[in-house]
Amino acid sequence: MSDAQLASPHGQTTPPETRIRHDWSLAEIEALFALPFNDLLFRAQQVHRAHFDANAVQVSTLLSIKTGACPEDCKYCPQSGHYTTGLDKEKLLEIEKVVAQAKAAQEAGASRFCMGAAWRSPREKDLGVVLEMVRQVKALGLETCMTLGMVDVDQASRLAEAGLDYYNHNLDTSPEYYGEIITTRTYADRLETLANVREAGMKVCAGGILGMGEAPRDRAALLQQLARLDPHPESVPINMLVKVPGTPLEDVEDLDPIEFVRAIAVARILMPASHVRLSAGREQMDESTQALAFLAGANSIFYGDKLLTTGNPQAARDKALFAKLGLHPERRSTCHGDDAQQAALESAVAHQSQQARSAALAYDATQA
Protein backbone atom coordinates (compact mmCIF):
# COMPACT_ATOMS: atom_id res chain seq x y z
CA MET A 1 0.00 0.00 0.00
CA SER A 2 1.36 3.42 -0.92
CA ASP A 3 1.58 6.36 1.47
CA ALA A 4 -1.30 8.03 -0.32
CA GLN A 5 -3.49 5.00 0.32
CA LEU A 6 -2.62 4.73 3.99
CA ALA A 7 -5.59 3.54 6.02
CA SER A 8 -6.60 4.69 9.48
CA PRO A 9 -6.41 2.30 12.47
CA HIS A 10 -10.10 1.56 11.86
CA GLY A 11 -9.49 0.37 8.30
CA GLN A 12 -10.99 3.43 6.61
CA THR A 13 -9.13 5.39 3.97
CA THR A 14 -7.84 8.61 5.46
CA PRO A 15 -9.11 11.92 4.08
CA PRO A 16 -6.64 13.88 1.92
CA GLU A 17 -5.50 16.17 4.75
CA THR A 18 -4.29 13.19 6.82
CA ARG A 19 -2.38 11.35 4.09
CA ILE A 20 1.38 11.13 4.38
CA ARG A 21 3.37 13.49 2.18
CA HIS A 22 7.05 14.26 1.75
CA ASP A 23 6.66 17.23 -0.59
CA TRP A 24 5.48 20.01 1.73
CA SER A 25 6.66 23.39 0.49
CA LEU A 26 7.95 26.01 2.90
CA ALA A 27 5.07 28.29 1.89
CA GLU A 28 2.52 25.59 2.79
CA ILE A 29 4.13 25.03 6.18
CA GLU A 30 4.28 28.74 6.95
CA ALA A 31 0.60 28.96 6.02
CA LEU A 32 -0.15 26.28 8.63
CA PHE A 33 1.76 28.24 11.28
CA ALA A 34 -0.27 31.33 10.32
CA LEU A 35 -3.67 29.69 10.82
CA PRO A 36 -5.88 30.93 13.65
CA PHE A 37 -4.85 28.94 16.72
CA ASN A 38 -8.19 27.16 17.10
CA ASP A 39 -8.24 26.18 13.42
CA LEU A 40 -4.70 24.85 13.59
CA LEU A 41 -5.41 22.70 16.64
CA PHE A 42 -8.64 21.41 15.14
CA ARG A 43 -6.83 20.34 11.99
CA ALA A 44 -4.05 18.73 14.02
CA GLN A 45 -6.64 16.85 16.08
CA GLN A 46 -8.26 15.49 12.94
CA VAL A 47 -4.92 14.17 11.75
CA HIS A 48 -4.02 12.78 15.15
CA ARG A 49 -7.28 10.88 15.59
CA ALA A 50 -6.98 9.35 12.13
CA HIS A 51 -3.78 7.60 13.17
CA PHE A 52 -3.71 7.28 16.97
CA ASP A 53 -5.74 6.85 20.11
CA ALA A 54 -6.07 10.53 21.02
CA ASN A 55 -5.72 9.82 24.75
CA ALA A 56 -2.75 7.44 24.67
CA VAL A 57 0.79 8.67 25.33
CA GLN A 58 3.93 6.66 24.65
CA VAL A 59 6.17 6.74 27.73
CA SER A 60 9.98 6.60 27.51
CA THR A 61 12.77 6.92 30.05
CA LEU A 62 16.14 8.43 29.16
CA LEU A 63 19.43 7.55 30.84
CA SER A 64 22.79 9.25 30.37
CA ILE A 65 25.26 6.36 29.99
CA LYS A 66 28.25 8.65 29.43
CA THR A 67 28.17 12.26 30.58
CA GLY A 68 30.18 15.36 29.73
CA ALA A 69 33.32 16.37 27.78
CA CYS A 70 31.68 16.10 24.36
CA PRO A 71 33.96 17.56 21.65
CA GLU A 72 31.04 19.14 19.78
CA ASP A 73 30.30 22.86 20.28
CA CYS A 74 26.47 22.78 20.27
CA LYS A 75 25.62 26.12 21.92
CA TYR A 76 22.67 24.71 23.86
CA CYS A 77 24.44 21.72 25.41
CA PRO A 78 25.79 21.56 28.99
CA GLN A 79 27.78 18.46 28.02
CA SER A 80 29.95 20.28 25.50
CA GLY A 81 33.61 20.39 26.48
CA HIS A 82 33.76 23.91 25.00
CA TYR A 83 31.78 25.46 27.88
CA THR A 84 32.04 25.62 31.67
CA THR A 85 28.68 24.50 33.05
CA GLY A 86 29.71 22.75 36.25
CA LEU A 87 29.05 19.33 34.74
CA ASP A 88 31.77 16.81 35.51
CA LYS A 89 33.01 14.31 32.97
CA GLU A 90 31.89 10.75 33.69
CA LYS A 91 33.05 7.51 32.14
CA LEU A 92 30.74 5.06 30.38
CA LEU A 93 28.41 3.43 32.88
CA GLU A 94 28.73 -0.22 33.78
CA ILE A 95 26.30 -2.54 32.01
CA GLU A 96 24.85 -3.70 35.33
CA LYS A 97 23.86 -0.14 36.32
CA VAL A 98 22.22 0.48 32.98
CA VAL A 99 20.21 -2.76 33.15
CA ALA A 100 19.13 -1.98 36.73
CA GLN A 101 17.82 1.40 35.63
CA ALA A 102 16.05 -0.17 32.66
CA LYS A 103 14.30 -2.61 34.99
CA ALA A 104 13.22 0.27 37.25
CA ALA A 105 11.88 2.17 34.25
CA GLN A 106 9.96 -0.87 33.05
CA GLU A 107 8.45 -1.45 36.49
CA ALA A 108 7.37 2.19 36.52
CA GLY A 109 5.49 1.87 33.23
CA ALA A 110 7.99 2.96 30.58
CA SER A 111 7.71 1.16 27.26
CA ARG A 112 10.96 2.41 25.76
CA PHE A 113 14.39 2.82 27.35
CA CYS A 114 16.65 5.40 25.75
CA MET A 115 20.40 5.62 26.39
CA GLY A 116 22.49 8.65 25.53
CA ALA A 117 26.27 9.14 25.40
CA ALA A 118 28.09 12.46 24.98
CA TRP A 119 30.22 11.44 22.02
CA ARG A 120 30.92 12.83 18.57
CA SER A 121 30.71 9.20 17.50
CA PRO A 122 31.25 5.92 19.38
CA ARG A 123 34.79 4.55 19.63
CA GLU A 124 35.40 0.91 18.82
CA LYS A 125 36.49 0.09 22.37
CA ASP A 126 33.19 1.44 23.73
CA LEU A 127 30.91 0.07 21.04
CA GLY A 128 31.18 -3.51 22.29
CA VAL A 129 29.94 -2.44 25.73
CA VAL A 130 27.12 -0.43 24.18
CA LEU A 131 26.03 -3.40 22.07
CA GLU A 132 25.81 -5.57 25.18
CA MET A 133 23.70 -2.88 26.88
CA VAL A 134 21.29 -3.05 23.96
CA ARG A 135 21.09 -6.84 24.13
CA GLN A 136 20.40 -6.96 27.85
CA VAL A 137 17.86 -4.11 27.88
CA LYS A 138 16.12 -5.62 24.86
CA ALA A 139 15.93 -8.96 26.70
CA LEU A 140 13.80 -7.28 29.37
CA GLY A 141 11.06 -6.72 26.77
CA LEU A 142 11.60 -2.97 26.43
CA GLU A 143 11.95 -1.07 23.20
CA THR A 144 15.51 0.24 22.96
CA CYS A 145 16.79 3.59 21.75
CA MET A 146 20.26 5.13 21.70
CA THR A 147 21.86 8.45 20.85
CA LEU A 148 25.63 8.17 20.43
CA GLY A 149 26.41 10.93 17.96
CA MET A 150 27.31 10.16 14.37
CA VAL A 151 27.38 6.52 13.26
CA ASP A 152 28.67 5.05 10.03
CA VAL A 153 27.12 2.20 8.05
CA ASP A 154 29.04 -0.51 9.90
CA GLN A 155 28.26 0.87 13.36
CA ALA A 156 24.58 1.26 12.51
CA SER A 157 24.46 -2.31 11.20
CA ARG A 158 26.03 -3.67 14.38
CA LEU A 159 23.61 -1.74 16.57
CA ALA A 160 20.69 -3.11 14.57
CA GLU A 161 22.02 -6.65 14.85
CA ALA A 162 22.24 -6.24 18.63
CA GLY A 163 18.52 -5.44 18.68
CA LEU A 164 18.44 -1.64 18.81
CA ASP A 165 14.96 -0.48 17.81
CA TYR A 166 15.44 3.30 17.53
CA TYR A 167 18.37 5.62 16.94
CA ASN A 168 18.05 9.26 17.96
CA HIS A 169 19.87 11.93 16.00
CA ASN A 170 18.25 15.36 15.93
CA LEU A 171 18.56 17.91 13.15
CA ASP A 172 18.24 20.61 15.85
CA THR A 173 17.18 23.53 13.63
CA SER A 174 16.87 24.67 10.01
CA PRO A 175 19.76 24.28 7.56
CA GLU A 176 19.96 28.08 7.32
CA TYR A 177 20.27 28.68 11.10
CA TYR A 178 22.33 25.59 11.86
CA GLY A 179 25.71 27.34 11.58
CA GLU A 180 24.68 29.77 14.33
CA ILE A 181 24.30 26.84 16.75
CA ILE A 182 26.91 24.21 15.76
CA THR A 183 30.18 24.39 13.81
CA THR A 184 31.83 21.03 14.62
CA ARG A 185 29.60 18.92 12.38
CA THR A 186 27.53 19.79 9.34
CA TYR A 187 23.87 19.41 8.54
CA ALA A 188 24.87 16.91 5.89
CA ASP A 189 26.67 14.88 8.57
CA ARG A 190 23.43 14.61 10.50
CA LEU A 191 21.42 13.57 7.45
CA GLU A 192 24.06 10.98 6.60
CA THR A 193 23.77 9.41 10.05
CA LEU A 194 19.99 9.20 9.65
CA ALA A 195 20.45 7.55 6.25
CA ASN A 196 22.86 5.02 7.79
CA VAL A 197 20.33 4.23 10.52
CA ARG A 198 17.60 3.63 7.93
CA GLU A 199 19.87 1.48 5.80
CA ALA A 200 20.54 -0.71 8.84
CA GLY A 201 16.81 -1.24 9.32
CA MET A 202 16.37 0.71 12.55
CA LYS A 203 13.63 3.20 13.32
CA VAL A 204 14.51 6.88 13.39
CA CYS A 205 14.02 9.33 16.23
CA ALA A 206 14.77 12.83 14.90
CA GLY A 207 13.49 16.24 15.86
CA GLY A 208 14.79 19.62 16.94
CA ILE A 209 15.07 22.33 19.55
CA LEU A 210 12.94 25.47 19.57
CA GLY A 211 13.69 28.72 21.36
CA MET A 212 17.36 29.05 20.35
CA GLY A 213 16.87 32.51 18.88
CA GLU A 214 15.71 31.18 15.52
CA ALA A 215 13.18 32.99 13.33
CA PRO A 216 9.69 31.57 12.71
CA ARG A 217 10.80 30.58 9.18
CA ASP A 218 13.56 28.44 10.73
CA ARG A 219 10.98 26.47 12.71
CA ALA A 220 9.02 25.88 9.51
CA ALA A 221 12.20 24.87 7.64
CA LEU A 222 13.21 22.41 10.39
CA LEU A 223 9.85 20.67 10.16
CA GLN A 224 10.11 20.66 6.38
CA GLN A 225 13.45 18.84 6.58
CA LEU A 226 11.97 16.23 8.94
CA ALA A 227 8.91 15.76 6.75
CA ARG A 228 11.11 15.25 3.69
CA LEU A 229 12.67 12.15 5.24
CA ASP A 230 11.17 9.08 3.59
CA PRO A 231 9.80 7.40 5.57
CA HIS A 232 9.11 10.00 8.23
CA PRO A 233 10.88 9.55 11.57
CA GLU A 234 8.85 7.18 13.73
CA SER A 235 9.52 9.49 16.67
CA VAL A 236 9.82 13.28 16.43
CA PRO A 237 11.01 14.96 19.65
CA ILE A 238 10.14 18.65 19.80
CA ASN A 239 12.33 20.22 22.48
CA MET A 240 12.01 23.60 24.15
CA LEU A 241 15.46 25.01 24.88
CA VAL A 242 16.56 24.50 28.48
CA LYS A 243 18.81 27.49 29.13
CA VAL A 244 21.86 26.26 31.04
CA PRO A 245 24.23 28.76 32.69
CA GLY A 246 27.63 28.65 31.04
CA THR A 247 26.30 27.88 27.56
CA PRO A 248 26.17 30.59 24.87
CA LEU A 249 22.37 30.44 24.82
CA GLU A 250 21.84 30.97 28.55
CA ASP A 251 20.37 34.47 28.01
CA VAL A 252 18.41 33.91 24.78
CA GLU A 253 14.88 35.28 24.77
CA ASP A 254 12.19 32.80 25.81
CA LEU A 255 9.96 31.36 23.11
CA ASP A 256 6.26 32.11 23.55
CA PRO A 257 4.55 28.87 24.71
CA ILE A 258 1.79 29.36 22.14
CA GLU A 259 4.39 29.39 19.37
CA PHE A 260 5.79 26.15 20.77
CA VAL A 261 2.34 24.55 20.72
CA ARG A 262 1.86 25.75 17.15
CA ALA A 263 5.04 23.87 16.20
CA ILE A 264 3.71 20.71 17.83
CA ALA A 265 0.49 21.02 15.83
CA VAL A 266 2.29 21.61 12.54
CA ALA A 267 4.59 18.65 13.21
CA ARG A 268 1.52 16.48 13.76
CA ILE A 269 -0.03 17.60 10.46
CA LEU A 270 3.18 17.13 8.46
CA MET A 271 4.01 13.72 9.97
CA PRO A 272 0.64 12.11 10.70
CA ALA A 273 1.82 8.63 11.67
CA SER A 274 4.85 9.67 13.72
CA HIS A 275 4.94 9.88 17.49
CA VAL A 276 5.48 13.56 18.29
CA ARG A 277 7.33 13.77 21.57
CA LEU A 278 6.90 16.60 24.07
CA SER A 279 10.51 16.44 25.13
CA ALA A 280 13.08 18.69 26.85
CA GLY A 281 11.69 21.82 28.46
CA ARG A 282 8.65 20.21 30.10
CA GLU A 283 10.12 21.09 33.50
CA GLN A 284 9.54 24.77 32.68
CA MET A 285 6.04 24.25 31.23
CA ASP A 286 2.90 24.66 33.30
CA GLU A 287 0.07 22.15 33.06
CA SER A 288 -1.93 24.32 30.66
CA THR A 289 0.91 24.47 28.14
CA GLN A 290 1.44 20.71 28.33
CA ALA A 291 -2.31 20.12 27.95
CA LEU A 292 -2.36 22.27 24.82
CA ALA A 293 0.62 20.35 23.45
CA PHE A 294 -1.22 17.05 23.90
CA LEU A 295 -4.29 18.59 22.28
CA ALA A 296 -2.07 19.70 19.38
CA GLY A 297 -0.97 16.13 18.76
CA ALA A 298 1.93 15.38 21.09
CA ASN A 299 1.66 11.72 22.09
CA SER A 300 5.00 10.79 23.59
CA ILE A 301 6.97 11.97 26.64
CA PHE A 302 10.09 11.22 28.61
CA TYR A 303 9.21 10.14 32.12
CA GLY A 304 11.51 10.39 35.14
CA ASP A 305 13.71 12.76 37.12
CA LYS A 306 16.36 13.56 34.54
CA LEU A 307 16.53 14.18 30.80
CA LEU A 308 20.23 13.42 30.28
CA THR A 309 21.55 16.29 32.44
CA THR A 310 18.58 18.67 32.69
CA GLY A 311 15.47 18.43 34.83
CA ASN A 312 12.25 16.69 33.83
CA PRO A 313 8.88 16.73 35.63
CA GLN A 314 8.73 14.42 38.63
CA ALA A 315 6.80 11.18 38.40
CA ALA A 316 4.06 12.40 40.74
CA ARG A 317 3.43 15.46 38.58
CA ASP A 318 3.16 13.37 35.43
CA LYS A 319 0.77 10.94 37.08
CA ALA A 320 -1.43 13.78 38.32
CA LEU A 321 -1.45 15.46 34.91
CA PHE A 322 -2.34 12.21 33.14
CA ALA A 323 -5.23 11.70 35.56
CA LYS A 324 -6.44 15.28 35.16
CA LEU A 325 -6.42 15.04 31.35
CA GLY A 326 -7.70 11.47 31.12
CA LEU A 327 -4.53 10.27 29.39
CA HIS A 328 -3.07 6.79 29.67
CA PRO A 329 0.20 5.11 28.67
CA GLU A 330 0.18 3.73 25.17
CA ARG A 331 -0.06 -0.03 24.95
CA ARG A 332 2.86 -1.63 23.18
CA SER A 333 3.24 -5.26 22.21
CA THR A 334 6.66 -5.32 23.81
CA CYS A 335 5.65 -4.15 27.26
CA HIS A 336 2.87 -3.94 29.83
CA GLY A 337 -0.70 -3.13 28.86
CA ASP A 338 -2.29 0.17 29.84
CA ASP A 339 -3.74 -1.03 33.14
CA ALA A 340 -0.50 -2.61 34.24
CA GLN A 341 1.44 0.49 33.24
CA GLN A 342 -0.87 2.78 35.18
CA ALA A 343 -0.64 0.57 38.26
CA ALA A 344 3.14 0.56 37.91
CA LEU A 345 3.22 4.35 37.65
CA GLU A 346 1.24 4.67 40.87
CA SER A 347 3.44 2.14 42.62
CA ALA A 348 6.60 3.92 41.49
CA VAL A 349 5.35 7.28 42.76
CA ALA A 350 4.63 5.81 46.18
CA HIS A 351 8.01 4.13 46.27
CA GLN A 352 9.79 7.33 45.33
CA SER A 353 8.14 9.26 48.10
CA GLN A 354 9.52 6.73 50.62
CA GLN A 355 13.00 6.13 49.24
CA ALA A 356 13.66 9.29 47.16
CA ARG A 357 16.42 8.83 44.65
CA SER A 358 16.99 5.16 45.38
CA ALA A 359 14.21 4.43 42.93
CA ALA A 360 14.95 7.19 40.43
CA LEU A 361 14.04 6.15 36.93
CA ALA A 362 16.82 7.95 35.14
CA TYR A 363 20.24 7.29 36.61
CA ASP A 364 22.14 10.57 37.18
CA ALA A 365 25.66 9.84 35.97
CA THR A 366 26.90 13.06 37.53
CA GLN A 367 26.20 11.59 40.97
CA ALA A 368 28.05 8.30 40.35
C-alpha positions as MATLAB code, in Angstrom:
seq = 'MSDAQLASPHGQTTPPETRIRHDWSLAEIEALFALPFNDLLFRAQQVHRAHFDANAVQVSTLLSIKTGACPEDCKYCPQSGHYTTGLDKEKLLEIEKVVAQAKAAQEAGASRFCMGAAWRSPREKDLGVVLEMVRQVKALGLETCMTLGMVDVDQASRLAEAGLDYYNHNLDTSPEYYGEIITTRTYADRLETLANVREAGMKVCAGGILGMGEAPRDRAALLQQLARLDPHPESVPINMLVKVPGTPLEDVEDLDPIEFVRAIAVARILMPASHVRLSAGREQMDESTQALAFLAGANSIFYGDKLLTTGNPQAARDKALFAKLGLHPERRSTCHGDDAQQAALESAVAHQSQQARSAALAYDATQA';
ca = [
       0.000    0.000    0.000;
       1.360    3.424   -0.925;
       1.584    6.357    1.470;
      -1.301    8.034   -0.315;
      -3.493    5.001    0.324;
      -2.624    4.731    3.994;
      -5.593    3.543    6.018;
      -6.595    4.685    9.475;
      -6.407    2.298   12.466;
     -10.096    1.562   11.856;
      -9.494    0.372    8.303;
     -10.993    3.430    6.608;
      -9.130    5.389    3.967;
      -7.842    8.607    5.459;
      -9.109   11.924    4.080;
      -6.638   13.878    1.917;
      -5.499   16.166    4.749;
      -4.291   13.188    6.822;
      -2.384   11.354    4.087;
       1.376   11.129    4.380;
       3.371   13.490    2.178;
       7.049   14.261    1.751;
       6.656   17.228   -0.594;
       5.479   20.007    1.733;
       6.656   23.391    0.486;
       7.952   26.007    2.897;
       5.069   28.292    1.894;
       2.523   25.588    2.785;
       4.132   25.028    6.180;
       4.282   28.738    6.946;
       0.597   28.963    6.019;
      -0.152   26.280    8.626;
       1.759   28.245   11.276;
      -0.274   31.334   10.317;
      -3.673   29.686   10.817;
      -5.876   30.934   13.650;
      -4.854   28.938   16.721;
      -8.187   27.163   17.095;
      -8.243   26.184   13.423;
      -4.697   24.850   13.590;
      -5.411   22.702   16.645;
      -8.643   21.413   15.136;
      -6.831   20.344   11.995;
      -4.051   18.734   14.025;
      -6.636   16.849   16.085;
      -8.265   15.488   12.945;
      -4.924   14.169   11.748;
      -4.015   12.776   15.153;
      -7.280   10.880   15.585;
      -6.980    9.355   12.125;
      -3.775    7.597   13.175;
      -3.709    7.277   16.968;
      -5.741    6.850   20.110;
      -6.069   10.530   21.016;
      -5.724    9.825   24.754;
      -2.748    7.443   24.668;
       0.791    8.674   25.327;
       3.930    6.665   24.650;
       6.175    6.741   27.730;
       9.978    6.597   27.514;
      12.771    6.916   30.054;
      16.137    8.432   29.161;
      19.426    7.553   30.843;
      22.789    9.247   30.370;
      25.255    6.364   29.987;
      28.246    8.645   29.426;
      28.170   12.263   30.578;
      30.181   15.359   29.730;
      33.322   16.370   27.780;
      31.682   16.102   24.361;
      33.962   17.556   21.650;
      31.044   19.140   19.781;
      30.304   22.862   20.280;
      26.466   22.781   20.274;
      25.620   26.115   21.915;
      22.667   24.705   23.861;
      24.441   21.725   25.414;
      25.788   21.558   28.994;
      27.776   18.456   28.022;
      29.947   20.282   25.503;
      33.610   20.393   26.482;
      33.757   23.907   25.003;
      31.778   25.458   27.881;
      32.041   25.621   31.666;
      28.682   24.503   33.049;
      29.715   22.746   36.251;
      29.051   19.331   34.738;
      31.765   16.809   35.509;
      33.010   14.309   32.969;
      31.894   10.751   33.687;
      33.045    7.509   32.138;
      30.742    5.065   30.383;
      28.407    3.427   32.884;
      28.735   -0.217   33.775;
      26.301   -2.541   32.009;
      24.846   -3.699   35.329;
      23.865   -0.142   36.320;
      22.217    0.477   32.975;
      20.208   -2.758   33.148;
      19.130   -1.984   36.731;
      17.819    1.401   35.634;
      16.047   -0.166   32.663;
      14.297   -2.610   34.993;
      13.221    0.268   37.246;
      11.882    2.169   34.253;
       9.956   -0.866   33.047;
       8.445   -1.449   36.488;
       7.366    2.186   36.516;
       5.485    1.867   33.229;
       7.988    2.961   30.582;
       7.711    1.156   27.260;
      10.961    2.412   25.764;
      14.385    2.819   27.349;
      16.653    5.395   25.751;
      20.395    5.618   26.386;
      22.492    8.646   25.529;
      26.269    9.144   25.403;
      28.091   12.457   24.976;
      30.218   11.439   22.017;
      30.921   12.830   18.570;
      30.715    9.199   17.497;
      31.255    5.924   19.383;
      34.790    4.550   19.631;
      35.403    0.909   18.823;
      36.495    0.088   22.372;
      33.195    1.442   23.727;
      30.911    0.074   21.036;
      31.177   -3.506   22.294;
      29.942   -2.439   25.733;
      27.120   -0.432   24.181;
      26.035   -3.396   22.071;
      25.811   -5.571   25.181;
      23.698   -2.884   26.884;
      21.289   -3.054   23.962;
      21.085   -6.845   24.127;
      20.405   -6.963   27.849;
      17.862   -4.114   27.880;
      16.120   -5.624   24.859;
      15.931   -8.963   26.700;
      13.795   -7.281   29.367;
      11.059   -6.717   26.770;
      11.603   -2.971   26.429;
      11.953   -1.065   23.196;
      15.513    0.240   22.964;
      16.791    3.586   21.747;
      20.263    5.135   21.702;
      21.862    8.448   20.851;
      25.626    8.166   20.431;
      26.413   10.930   17.961;
      27.311   10.160   14.369;
      27.381    6.516   13.263;
      28.667    5.047   10.031;
      27.123    2.203    8.046;
      29.044   -0.514    9.897;
      28.257    0.873   13.362;
      24.576    1.258   12.508;
      24.463   -2.311   11.203;
      26.031   -3.674   14.382;
      23.609   -1.740   16.574;
      20.691   -3.106   14.567;
      22.021   -6.655   14.847;
      22.240   -6.237   18.631;
      18.521   -5.438   18.683;
      18.435   -1.642   18.808;
      14.955   -0.479   17.814;
      15.443    3.305   17.531;
      18.371    5.615   16.939;
      18.051    9.264   17.960;
      19.866   11.934   15.997;
      18.251   15.363   15.934;
      18.556   17.913   13.146;
      18.240   20.610   15.851;
      17.177   23.534   13.632;
      16.870   24.674   10.015;
      19.756   24.282    7.564;
      19.959   28.076    7.324;
      20.270   28.675   11.099;
      22.328   25.590   11.865;
      25.714   27.340   11.581;
      24.684   29.767   14.330;
      24.300   26.844   16.749;
      26.908   24.215   15.756;
      30.175   24.387   13.807;
      31.826   21.031   14.622;
      29.600   18.925   12.378;
      27.534   19.789    9.337;
      23.871   19.406    8.538;
      24.871   16.908    5.887;
      26.672   14.877    8.568;
      23.427   14.607   10.497;
      21.421   13.574    7.448;
      24.059   10.978    6.597;
      23.769    9.406   10.047;
      19.992    9.201    9.650;
      20.450    7.548    6.251;
      22.858    5.020    7.787;
      20.327    4.225   10.516;
      17.598    3.635    7.928;
      19.873    1.476    5.800;
      20.544   -0.708    8.844;
      16.813   -1.243    9.318;
      16.372    0.706   12.549;
      13.629    3.198   13.316;
      14.509    6.881   13.387;
      14.023    9.332   16.226;
      14.767   12.825   14.903;
      13.493   16.242   15.858;
      14.788   19.617   16.935;
      15.068   22.331   19.547;
      12.942   25.467   19.573;
      13.689   28.722   21.356;
      17.360   29.045   20.350;
      16.867   32.511   18.876;
      15.711   31.183   15.519;
      13.180   32.986   13.327;
       9.688   31.572   12.705;
      10.800   30.576    9.183;
      13.560   28.442   10.732;
      10.976   26.468   12.710;
       9.021   25.880    9.515;
      12.195   24.874    7.644;
      13.213   22.415   10.392;
       9.853   20.671   10.157;
      10.106   20.664    6.377;
      13.448   18.836    6.580;
      11.974   16.234    8.937;
       8.906   15.755    6.745;
      11.108   15.252    3.687;
      12.668   12.150    5.239;
      11.171    9.081    3.593;
       9.804    7.398    5.569;
       9.111   10.004    8.231;
      10.876    9.548   11.566;
       8.848    7.181   13.729;
       9.522    9.490   16.669;
       9.819   13.284   16.433;
      11.008   14.964   19.653;
      10.143   18.652   19.799;
      12.327   20.220   22.477;
      12.006   23.602   24.149;
      15.456   25.013   24.881;
      16.563   24.502   28.483;
      18.815   27.493   29.134;
      21.857   26.263   31.039;
      24.233   28.764   32.690;
      27.630   28.647   31.036;
      26.304   27.881   27.563;
      26.175   30.594   24.871;
      22.369   30.442   24.821;
      21.836   30.973   28.547;
      20.372   34.466   28.006;
      18.414   33.906   24.780;
      14.881   35.279   24.766;
      12.185   32.802   25.809;
       9.958   31.360   23.111;
       6.262   32.111   23.553;
       4.551   28.869   24.710;
       1.788   29.365   22.145;
       4.395   29.388   19.373;
       5.790   26.146   20.768;
       2.339   24.553   20.719;
       1.865   25.746   17.146;
       5.035   23.870   16.201;
       3.709   20.705   17.829;
       0.487   21.015   15.832;
       2.290   21.607   12.538;
       4.592   18.649   13.211;
       1.524   16.476   13.761;
      -0.031   17.599   10.460;
       3.177   17.131    8.461;
       4.015   13.721    9.972;
       0.637   12.110   10.695;
       1.816    8.627   11.667;
       4.845    9.669   13.722;
       4.945    9.879   17.491;
       5.476   13.559   18.291;
       7.328   13.775   21.574;
       6.899   16.596   24.074;
      10.511   16.441   25.128;
      13.085   18.689   26.853;
      11.693   21.823   28.462;
       8.645   20.213   30.095;
      10.117   21.094   33.501;
       9.535   24.772   32.677;
       6.041   24.251   31.234;
       2.897   24.662   33.303;
       0.068   22.152   33.061;
      -1.926   24.317   30.658;
       0.911   24.470   28.136;
       1.439   20.712   28.328;
      -2.307   20.122   27.946;
      -2.358   22.272   24.819;
       0.619   20.348   23.450;
      -1.219   17.052   23.904;
      -4.291   18.592   22.278;
      -2.075   19.700   19.384;
      -0.975   16.126   18.757;
       1.929   15.375   21.093;
       1.658   11.721   22.093;
       4.999   10.792   23.589;
       6.969   11.969   26.639;
      10.089   11.224   28.608;
       9.214   10.144   32.119;
      11.508   10.386   35.140;
      13.709   12.757   37.122;
      16.360   13.558   34.542;
      16.535   14.178   30.803;
      20.231   13.419   30.282;
      21.549   16.291   32.442;
      18.580   18.673   32.688;
      15.472   18.434   34.831;
      12.250   16.694   33.833;
       8.879   16.728   35.632;
       8.732   14.420   38.626;
       6.796   11.181   38.398;
       4.065   12.401   40.736;
       3.431   15.464   38.581;
       3.162   13.370   35.430;
       0.773   10.936   37.085;
      -1.426   13.779   38.323;
      -1.453   15.460   34.911;
      -2.342   12.210   33.139;
      -5.227   11.705   35.562;
      -6.440   15.285   35.156;
      -6.420   15.039   31.354;
      -7.700   11.468   31.124;
      -4.535   10.274   29.392;
      -3.068    6.790   29.673;
       0.198    5.108   28.673;
       0.180    3.731   25.168;
      -0.064   -0.034   24.947;
       2.858   -1.634   23.179;
       3.236   -5.265   22.212;
       6.665   -5.324   23.813;
       5.650   -4.145   27.262;
       2.873   -3.936   29.832;
      -0.698   -3.131   28.864;
      -2.288    0.171   29.839;
      -3.739   -1.031   33.141;
      -0.500   -2.608   34.238;
       1.440    0.488   33.244;
      -0.874    2.783   35.178;
      -0.637    0.568   38.258;
       3.136    0.557   37.908;
       3.223    4.348   37.649;
       1.239    4.671   40.872;
       3.442    2.144   42.621;
       6.596    3.921   41.490;
       5.352    7.283   42.759;
       4.625    5.812   46.181;
       8.015    4.129   46.274;
       9.792    7.325   45.326;
       8.138    9.263   48.105;
       9.517    6.730   50.618;
      13.003    6.131   49.237;
      13.658    9.286   47.158;
      16.423    8.829   44.651;
      16.992    5.161   45.378;
      14.205    4.426   42.934;
      14.951    7.188   40.431;
      14.036    6.153   36.931;
      16.817    7.952   35.139;
      20.242    7.292   36.606;
      22.139   10.565   37.177;
      25.657    9.839   35.965;
      26.904   13.064   37.535;
      26.199   11.589   40.966;
      28.046    8.299   40.352;
];
